[in-house]
């Protein structure tokens, strides 16, 4: 589970915007509904452990920006990066 000073909503939004995806396309990439991504970004709900793993995997694909976010939100996994 990630530990971060910034809300998970910010992580989800930042990653989605970095990938240049709409909420609908980001949701499809994660296998969830648009409504689910919208609720995450508004802070009304949190991603499931499975969704967090998919988010972590996406972060590993976006270079330095992803590395910085991984270190912020998934510090226990930083040795794997």
Jmol script that loads the backbone (N, CA, C; Angstrom):
load data "model"
ATOM      1  N   UNK A   1       0.837  -1.179   0.000  1.00  0.00           N
ATOM      2  CA  UNK A   1       0.000   0.000   0.000  1.00  0.00           C
ATOM      3  C   UNK A   1       0.880   1.239   0.000  1.00  0.00           C
ATOM      4  N   UNK A   2       0.566   2.211  -0.816  1.00  0.00           N
ATOM      5  CA  UNK A   2       1.410   3.388  -0.866  1.00  0.00           C
ATOM      6  C   UNK A   2       1.297   4.235   0.391  1.00  0.00           C
ATOM      7  N   UNK A   3       2.386   4.894   0.713  1.00  0.00           N
ATOM      8  CA  UNK A   3       2.379   5.859   1.797  1.00  0.00           C
ATOM      9  C   UNK A   3       2.882   7.160   1.211  1.00  0.00           C
ATOM     10  N   UNK A   4       2.089   8.221   1.335  1.00  0.00           N
ATOM     11  CA  UNK A   4       2.491   9.470   0.714  1.00  0.00           C
ATOM     12  C   UNK A   4       1.917  10.656   1.461  1.00  0.00           C
ATOM     13  N   UNK A   5       2.595  11.779   1.332  1.00  0.00           N
ATOM     14  CA  UNK A   5       2.091  13.001   1.927  1.00  0.00           C
ATOM     15  C   UNK A   5       1.009  13.625   1.051  1.00  0.00           C
ATOM     16  N   UNK A   6       1.026  13.335  -0.231  1.00  0.00           N
ATOM     17  CA  UNK A   6       0.022  13.864  -1.142  1.00  0.00           C
ATOM     18  C   UNK A   6      -1.100  12.853  -1.313  1.00  0.00           C
ATOM     19  N   UNK A   7      -2.324  13.333  -1.510  1.00  0.00           N
ATOM     20  CA  UNK A   7      -3.440  12.402  -1.692  1.00  0.00           C
ATOM     21  C   UNK A   7      -3.273  11.529  -2.939  1.00  0.00           C
ATOM     22  N   UNK A   8      -3.800  10.329  -2.841  1.00  0.00           N
ATOM     23  CA  UNK A   8      -3.787   9.409  -3.980  1.00  0.00           C
ATOM     24  C   UNK A   8      -4.503  10.041  -5.173  1.00  0.00           C
ATOM     25  N   UNK A   9      -5.498  10.880  -4.904  1.00  0.00           N
ATOM     26  CA  UNK A   9      -6.208  11.561  -5.991  1.00  0.00           C
ATOM     27  C   UNK A   9      -5.233  12.329  -6.875  1.00  0.00           C
ATOM     28  N   UNK A  10      -4.251  12.985  -6.262  1.00  0.00           N
ATOM     29  CA  UNK A  10      -3.264  13.744  -7.031  1.00  0.00           C
ATOM     30  C   UNK A  10      -2.394  12.821  -7.877  1.00  0.00           C
ATOM     31  N   UNK A  11      -2.032  11.684  -7.314  1.00  0.00           N
ATOM     32  CA  UNK A  11      -1.230  10.712  -8.061  1.00  0.00           C
ATOM     33  C   UNK A  11      -1.981  10.236  -9.300  1.00  0.00           C
ATOM     34  N   UNK A  12      -3.230   9.852  -9.116  1.00  0.00           N
ATOM     35  CA  UNK A  12      -4.039   9.343 -10.229  1.00  0.00           C
ATOM     36  C   UNK A  12      -4.166  10.414 -11.311  1.00  0.00           C
ATOM     37  N   UNK A  13      -4.497  11.624 -10.907  1.00  0.00           N
ATOM     38  CA  UNK A  13      -4.674  12.714 -11.870  1.00  0.00           C
ATOM     39  C   UNK A  13      -3.357  13.020 -12.594  1.00  0.00           C
ATOM     40  N   UNK A  14      -2.268  13.110 -11.844  1.00  0.00           N
ATOM     41  CA  UNK A  14      -0.975  13.431 -12.453  1.00  0.00           C
ATOM     42  C   UNK A  14      -0.566  12.360 -13.461  1.00  0.00           C
ATOM     43  N   UNK A  15      -0.705  11.099 -13.089  1.00  0.00           N
ATOM     44  CA  UNK A  15      -0.348  10.010 -13.999  1.00  0.00           C
ATOM     45  C   UNK A  15      -1.215  10.046 -15.251  1.00  0.00           C
ATOM     46  N   UNK A  16      -2.512  10.195 -15.078  1.00  0.00           N
ATOM     47  CA  UNK A  16      -3.423  10.222 -16.224  1.00  0.00           C
ATOM     48  C   UNK A  16      -3.080  11.373 -17.164  1.00  0.00           C
ATOM     49  N   UNK A  17      -2.826  12.542 -16.597  1.00  0.00           N
ATOM     50  CA  UNK A  17      -2.497  13.698 -17.425  1.00  0.00           C
ATOM     51  C   UNK A  17      -1.135  13.527 -18.098  1.00  0.00           C
ATOM     52  N   UNK A  18      -0.182  12.938 -17.392  1.00  0.00           N
ATOM     53  CA  UNK A  18       1.131  12.695 -17.988  1.00  0.00           C
ATOM     54  C   UNK A  18       1.013  11.753 -19.192  1.00  0.00           C
ATOM     55  N   UNK A  19       0.123  10.783 -19.085  1.00  0.00           N
ATOM     56  CA  UNK A  19      -0.105   9.845 -20.187  1.00  0.00           C
ATOM     57  C   UNK A  19      -0.985  10.448 -21.281  1.00  0.00           C
ATOM     58  N   UNK A  20      -1.483  11.674 -21.028  1.00  0.00           N
ATOM     59  CA  UNK A  20      -2.334  12.381 -21.978  1.00  0.00           C
ATOM     60  C   UNK A  20      -3.594  11.581 -22.308  1.00  0.00           C
ATOM     61  N   UNK A  21      -4.219  11.045 -21.257  1.00  0.00           N
ATOM     62  CA  UNK A  21      -5.428  10.244 -21.422  1.00  0.00           C
ATOM     63  C   UNK A  21      -6.612  10.931 -20.757  1.00  0.00           C
ATOM     64  N   UNK A  22      -7.779  10.769 -21.352  1.00  0.00           N
ATOM     65  CA  UNK A  22      -9.011  11.207 -20.704  1.00  0.00           C
ATOM     66  C   UNK A  22      -9.302  10.244 -19.555  1.00  0.00           C
ATOM     67  N   UNK A  23     -10.219  10.633 -18.690  1.00  0.00           N
ATOM     68  CA  UNK A  23     -10.602   9.722 -17.615  1.00  0.00           C
ATOM     69  C   UNK A  23     -11.157   8.425 -18.192  1.00  0.00           C
ATOM     70  N   UNK A  24     -11.897   8.522 -19.284  1.00  0.00           N
ATOM     71  CA  UNK A  24     -12.475   7.336 -19.903  1.00  0.00           C
ATOM     72  C   UNK A  24     -11.387   6.383 -20.405  1.00  0.00           C
ATOM     73  N   UNK A  25     -10.383   6.927 -21.100  1.00  0.00           N
ATOM     74  CA  UNK A  25      -9.318   6.079 -21.644  1.00  0.00           C
ATOM     75  C   UNK A  25      -8.423   5.522 -20.538  1.00  0.00           C
ATOM     76  N   UNK A  26      -8.171   6.328 -19.514  1.00  0.00           N
ATOM     77  CA  UNK A  26      -7.376   5.858 -18.383  1.00  0.00           C
ATOM     78  C   UNK A  26      -8.116   4.726 -17.668  1.00  0.00           C
ATOM     79  N   UNK A  27      -9.422   4.890 -17.499  1.00  0.00           N
ATOM     80  CA  UNK A  27     -10.240   3.854 -16.867  1.00  0.00           C
ATOM     81  C   UNK A  27     -10.171   2.553 -17.664  1.00  0.00           C
ATOM     82  N   UNK A  28     -10.282   2.657 -18.980  1.00  0.00           N
ATOM     83  CA  UNK A  28     -10.219   1.463 -19.828  1.00  0.00           C
ATOM     84  C   UNK A  28      -8.862   0.781 -19.692  1.00  0.00           C
ATOM     85  N   UNK A  29      -7.795   1.563 -19.607  1.00  0.00           N
ATOM     86  CA  UNK A  29      -6.444   1.012 -19.478  1.00  0.00           C
ATOM     87  C   UNK A  29      -6.300   0.222 -18.172  1.00  0.00           C
ATOM     88  N   UNK A  30      -7.002   0.676 -17.121  1.00  0.00           N
ATOM     89  CA  UNK A  30      -6.932   0.008 -15.818  1.00  0.00           C
ATOM     90  C   UNK A  30      -8.024  -1.044 -15.625  1.00  0.00           C
ATOM     91  N   UNK A  31      -8.959  -1.112 -16.565  1.00  0.00           N
ATOM     92  CA  UNK A  31     -10.039  -2.086 -16.447  1.00  0.00           C
ATOM     93  C   UNK A  31     -11.093  -1.707 -15.421  1.00  0.00           C
ATOM     94  N   UNK A  32     -11.288  -0.385 -15.253  1.00  0.00           N
ATOM     95  CA  UNK A  32     -12.319   0.103 -14.337  1.00  0.00           C
ATOM     96  C   UNK A  32     -13.218   1.061 -15.106  1.00  0.00           C
ATOM     97  N   UNK A  33     -14.269   1.530 -14.463  1.00  0.00           N
ATOM     98  CA  UNK A  33     -15.182   2.449 -15.134  1.00  0.00           C
ATOM     99  C   UNK A  33     -14.691   3.893 -15.031  1.00  0.00           C
ATOM    100  N   UNK A  34     -15.214   4.725 -15.928  1.00  0.00           N
ATOM    101  CA  UNK A  34     -14.940   6.160 -15.871  1.00  0.00           C
ATOM    102  C   UNK A  34     -15.322   6.710 -14.503  1.00  0.00           C
ATOM    103  N   UNK A  35     -16.484   6.283 -14.012  1.00  0.00           N
ATOM    104  CA  UNK A  35     -16.981   6.771 -12.722  1.00  0.00           C
ATOM    105  C   UNK A  35     -15.984   6.463 -11.601  1.00  0.00           C
ATOM    106  N   UNK A  36     -15.346   5.306 -11.665  1.00  0.00           N
ATOM    107  CA  UNK A  36     -14.366   4.926 -10.654  1.00  0.00           C
ATOM    108  C   UNK A  36     -13.179   5.875 -10.671  1.00  0.00           C
ATOM    109  N   UNK A  37     -12.629   6.143 -11.845  1.00  0.00           N
ATOM    110  CA  UNK A  37     -11.490   7.066 -11.953  1.00  0.00           C
ATOM    111  C   UNK A  37     -11.902   8.458 -11.484  1.00  0.00           C
ATOM    112  N   UNK A  38     -13.085   8.887 -11.861  1.00  0.00           N
ATOM    113  CA  UNK A  38     -13.585  10.189 -11.450  1.00  0.00           C
ATOM    114  C   UNK A  38     -13.668  10.282  -9.923  1.00  0.00           C
ATOM    115  N   UNK A  39     -14.149   9.229  -9.289  1.00  0.00           N
ATOM    116  CA  UNK A  39     -14.253   9.217  -7.819  1.00  0.00           C
ATOM    117  C   UNK A  39     -12.868   9.215  -7.172  1.00  0.00           C
ATOM    118  N   UNK A  40     -11.908   8.504  -7.768  1.00  0.00           N
ATOM    119  CA  UNK A  40     -10.534   8.527  -7.238  1.00  0.00           C
ATOM    120  C   UNK A  40      -9.980   9.941  -7.293  1.00  0.00           C
ATOM    121  N   UNK A  41     -10.135  10.596  -8.444  1.00  0.00           N
ATOM    122  CA  UNK A  41      -9.561  11.928  -8.630  1.00  0.00           C
ATOM    123  C   UNK A  41     -10.230  12.977  -7.753  1.00  0.00           C
ATOM    124  N   UNK A  42     -11.479  12.768  -7.412  1.00  0.00           N
ATOM    125  CA  UNK A  42     -12.180  13.702  -6.525  1.00  0.00           C
ATOM    126  C   UNK A  42     -11.964  13.363  -5.054  1.00  0.00           C
ATOM    127  N   UNK A  43     -11.282  12.241  -4.791  1.00  0.00           N
ATOM    128  CA  UNK A  43     -11.017  11.845  -3.416  1.00  0.00           C
ATOM    129  C   UNK A  43     -12.196  11.205  -2.712  1.00  0.00           C
ATOM    130  N   UNK A  44     -13.198  10.771  -3.481  1.00  0.00           N
ATOM    131  CA  UNK A  44     -14.379  10.142  -2.896  1.00  0.00           C
ATOM    132  C   UNK A  44     -14.178   8.664  -2.601  1.00  0.00           C
ATOM    133  N   UNK A  45     -13.191   8.052  -3.244  1.00  0.00           N
ATOM    134  CA  UNK A  45     -12.864   6.651  -2.983  1.00  0.00           C
ATOM    135  C   UNK A  45     -11.396   6.432  -3.315  1.00  0.00           C
ATOM    136  N   UNK A  46     -10.883   5.288  -2.893  1.00  0.00           N
ATOM    137  CA  UNK A  46      -9.484   4.942  -3.122  1.00  0.00           C
ATOM    138  C   UNK A  46      -9.389   3.753  -4.070  1.00  0.00           C
ATOM    139  N   UNK A  47      -8.331   3.689  -4.856  1.00  0.00           N
ATOM    140  CA  UNK A  47      -8.134   2.529  -5.723  1.00  0.00           C
ATOM    141  C   UNK A  47      -7.956   1.252  -4.898  1.00  0.00           C
ATOM    142  N   UNK A  48      -8.424   0.152  -5.439  1.00  0.00           N
ATOM    143  CA  UNK A  48      -8.236  -1.150  -4.796  1.00  0.00           C
ATOM    144  C   UNK A  48      -6.755  -1.516  -4.846  1.00  0.00           C
ATOM    145  N   UNK A  49      -6.327  -2.487  -4.049  1.00  0.00           N
ATOM    146  CA  UNK A  49      -4.930  -2.929  -4.130  1.00  0.00           C
ATOM    147  C   UNK A  49      -4.531  -3.362  -5.547  1.00  0.00           C
ATOM    148  N   UNK A  50      -5.442  -4.007  -6.275  1.00  0.00           N
ATOM    149  CA  UNK A  50      -5.137  -4.428  -7.646  1.00  0.00           C
ATOM    150  C   UNK A  50      -4.945  -3.208  -8.552  1.00  0.00           C
ATOM    151  N   UNK A  51      -5.816  -2.216  -8.415  1.00  0.00           N
ATOM    152  CA  UNK A  51      -5.688  -1.001  -9.219  1.00  0.00           C
ATOM    153  C   UNK A  51      -4.406  -0.253  -8.860  1.00  0.00           C
ATOM    154  N   UNK A  52      -4.053  -0.231  -7.577  1.00  0.00           N
ATOM    155  CA  UNK A  52      -2.806   0.424  -7.169  1.00  0.00           C
ATOM    156  C   UNK A  52      -1.596  -0.254  -7.800  1.00  0.00           C
ATOM    157  N   UNK A  53      -1.639  -1.565  -7.920  1.00  0.00           N
ATOM    158  CA  UNK A  53      -0.541  -2.295  -8.561  1.00  0.00           C
ATOM    159  C   UNK A  53      -0.444  -1.911 -10.039  1.00  0.00           C
ATOM    160  N   UNK A  54      -1.579  -1.791 -10.707  1.00  0.00           N
ATOM    161  CA  UNK A  54      -1.584  -1.377 -12.114  1.00  0.00           C
ATOM    162  C   UNK A  54      -1.063   0.051 -12.266  1.00  0.00           C
ATOM    163  N   UNK A  55      -1.443   0.924 -11.333  1.00  0.00           N
ATOM    164  CA  UNK A  55      -0.956   2.304 -11.343  1.00  0.00           C
ATOM    165  C   UNK A  55       0.556   2.316 -11.144  1.00  0.00           C
ATOM    166  N   UNK A  56       1.030   1.522 -10.206  1.00  0.00           N
ATOM    167  CA  UNK A  56       2.474   1.418  -9.969  1.00  0.00           C
ATOM    168  C   UNK A  56       3.194   0.940 -11.232  1.00  0.00           C
ATOM    169  N   UNK A  57       2.630  -0.060 -11.896  1.00  0.00           N
ATOM    170  CA  UNK A  57       3.235  -0.575 -13.132  1.00  0.00           C
ATOM    171  C   UNK A  57       3.278   0.496 -14.224  1.00  0.00           C
ATOM    172  N   UNK A  58       2.213   1.301 -14.333  1.00  0.00           N
ATOM    173  CA  UNK A  58       2.202   2.385 -15.320  1.00  0.00           C
ATOM    174  C   UNK A  58       3.267   3.427 -14.996  1.00  0.00           C
ATOM    175  N   UNK A  59       3.441   3.722 -13.719  1.00  0.00           N
ATOM    176  CA  UNK A  59       4.463   4.697 -13.319  1.00  0.00           C
ATOM    177  C   UNK A  59       5.851   4.262 -13.768  1.00  0.00           C
ATOM    178  N   UNK A  60       6.083   2.963 -13.778  1.00  0.00           N
ATOM    179  CA  UNK A  60       7.393   2.436 -14.171  1.00  0.00           C
ATOM    180  C   UNK A  60       7.668   2.616 -15.658  1.00  0.00           C
ATOM    181  N   UNK A  61       6.638   2.966 -16.431  1.00  0.00           N
ATOM    182  CA  UNK A  61       6.804   3.101 -17.881  1.00  0.00           C
ATOM    183  C   UNK A  61       7.037   4.531 -18.345  1.00  0.00           C
ATOM    184  N   UNK A  62       6.986   5.518 -17.427  1.00  0.00           N
ATOM    185  CA  UNK A  62       7.016   6.915 -17.883  1.00  0.00           C
ATOM    186  C   UNK A  62       8.303   7.660 -17.530  1.00  0.00           C
ATOM    187  N   UNK A  63       9.368   6.944 -17.298  1.00  0.00           N
ATOM    188  CA  UNK A  63      10.666   7.584 -17.124  1.00  0.00           C
ATOM    189  C   UNK A  63      10.855   8.282 -15.793  1.00  0.00           C
ATOM    190  N   UNK A  64      11.566   9.416 -15.835  1.00  0.00           N
ATOM    191  CA  UNK A  64      11.944  10.129 -14.607  1.00  0.00           C
ATOM    192  C   UNK A  64      10.736  10.618 -13.815  1.00  0.00           C
ATOM    193  N   UNK A  65       9.708  11.099 -14.500  1.00  0.00           N
ATOM    194  CA  UNK A  65       8.511  11.562 -13.796  1.00  0.00           C
ATOM    195  C   UNK A  65       7.885  10.412 -13.019  1.00  0.00           C
ATOM    196  N   UNK A  66       7.837   9.252 -13.635  1.00  0.00           N
ATOM    197  CA  UNK A  66       7.297   8.072 -12.967  1.00  0.00           C
ATOM    198  C   UNK A  66       8.159   7.633 -11.811  1.00  0.00           C
ATOM    199  N   UNK A  67       9.466   7.716 -11.985  1.00  0.00           N
ATOM    200  CA  UNK A  67      10.393   7.327 -10.921  1.00  0.00           C
ATOM    201  C   UNK A  67      10.198   8.207  -9.688  1.00  0.00           C
ATOM    202  N   UNK A  68      10.056   9.507  -9.903  1.00  0.00           N
ATOM    203  CA  UNK A  68       9.839  10.430  -8.785  1.00  0.00           C
ATOM    204  C   UNK A  68       8.532  10.116  -8.063  1.00  0.00           C
ATOM    205  N   UNK A  69       7.480   9.840  -8.827  1.00  0.00           N
ATOM    206  CA  UNK A  69       6.193   9.509  -8.211  1.00  0.00           C
ATOM    207  C   UNK A  69       6.251   8.160  -7.498  1.00  0.00           C
ATOM    208  N   UNK A  70       6.974   7.200  -8.063  1.00  0.00           N
ATOM    209  CA  UNK A  70       7.143   5.904  -7.396  1.00  0.00           C
ATOM    210  C   UNK A  70       7.815   6.085  -6.045  1.00  0.00           C
ATOM    211  N   UNK A  71       8.853   6.908  -6.006  1.00  0.00           N
ATOM    212  CA  UNK A  71       9.561   7.132  -4.747  1.00  0.00           C
ATOM    213  C   UNK A  71       8.675   7.827  -3.726  1.00  0.00           C
ATOM    214  N   UNK A  72       7.784   8.694  -4.189  1.00  0.00           N
ATOM    215  CA  UNK A  72       6.879   9.410  -3.291  1.00  0.00           C
ATOM    216  C   UNK A  72       5.767   8.504  -2.769  1.00  0.00           C
ATOM    217  N   UNK A  73       5.141   7.738  -3.663  1.00  0.00           N
ATOM    218  CA  UNK A  73       3.951   6.975  -3.299  1.00  0.00           C
ATOM    219  C   UNK A  73       4.206   5.514  -2.972  1.00  0.00           C
ATOM    220  N   UNK A  74       5.275   4.940  -3.479  1.00  0.00           N
ATOM    221  CA  UNK A  74       5.571   3.529  -3.265  1.00  0.00           C
ATOM    222  C   UNK A  74       7.012   3.377  -2.782  1.00  0.00           C
ATOM    223  N   UNK A  75       7.374   3.983  -1.643  1.00  0.00           N
ATOM    224  CA  UNK A  75       8.779   3.994  -1.216  1.00  0.00           C
ATOM    225  C   UNK A  75       9.370   2.613  -0.979  1.00  0.00           C
ATOM    226  N   UNK A  76       8.560   1.643  -0.598  1.00  0.00           N
ATOM    227  CA  UNK A  76       9.087   0.296  -0.363  1.00  0.00           C
ATOM    228  C   UNK A  76       9.545  -0.368  -1.648  1.00  0.00           C
ATOM    229  N   UNK A  77       9.077   0.102  -2.800  1.00  0.00           N
ATOM    230  CA  UNK A  77       9.451  -0.501  -4.073  1.00  0.00           C
ATOM    231  C   UNK A  77      10.568   0.223  -4.786  1.00  0.00           C
ATOM    232  N   UNK A  78      11.164   1.244  -4.155  1.00  0.00           N
ATOM    233  CA  UNK A  78      12.135   2.051  -4.884  1.00  0.00           C
ATOM    234  C   UNK A  78      13.396   1.304  -5.254  1.00  0.00           C
ATOM    235  N   UNK A  79      13.734   0.235  -4.543  1.00  0.00           N
ATOM    236  CA  UNK A  79      14.923  -0.529  -4.913  1.00  0.00           C
ATOM    237  C   UNK A  79      14.686  -1.359  -6.172  1.00  0.00           C
ATOM    238  N   UNK A  80      13.419  -1.580  -6.533  1.00  0.00           N
ATOM    239  CA  UNK A  80      13.080  -2.360  -7.720  1.00  0.00           C
ATOM    240  C   UNK A  80      13.110  -1.528  -8.994  1.00  0.00           C
ATOM    241  N   UNK A  81      13.156  -0.220  -8.868  1.00  0.00           N
ATOM    242  CA  UNK A  81      13.058   0.673 -10.029  1.00  0.00           C
ATOM    243  C   UNK A  81      14.382   0.792 -10.718  1.00  0.00           C
TER     244      UNK A  81
END
end "model"
wireframe off; spacefill off
backbone 0.3
color backbone group
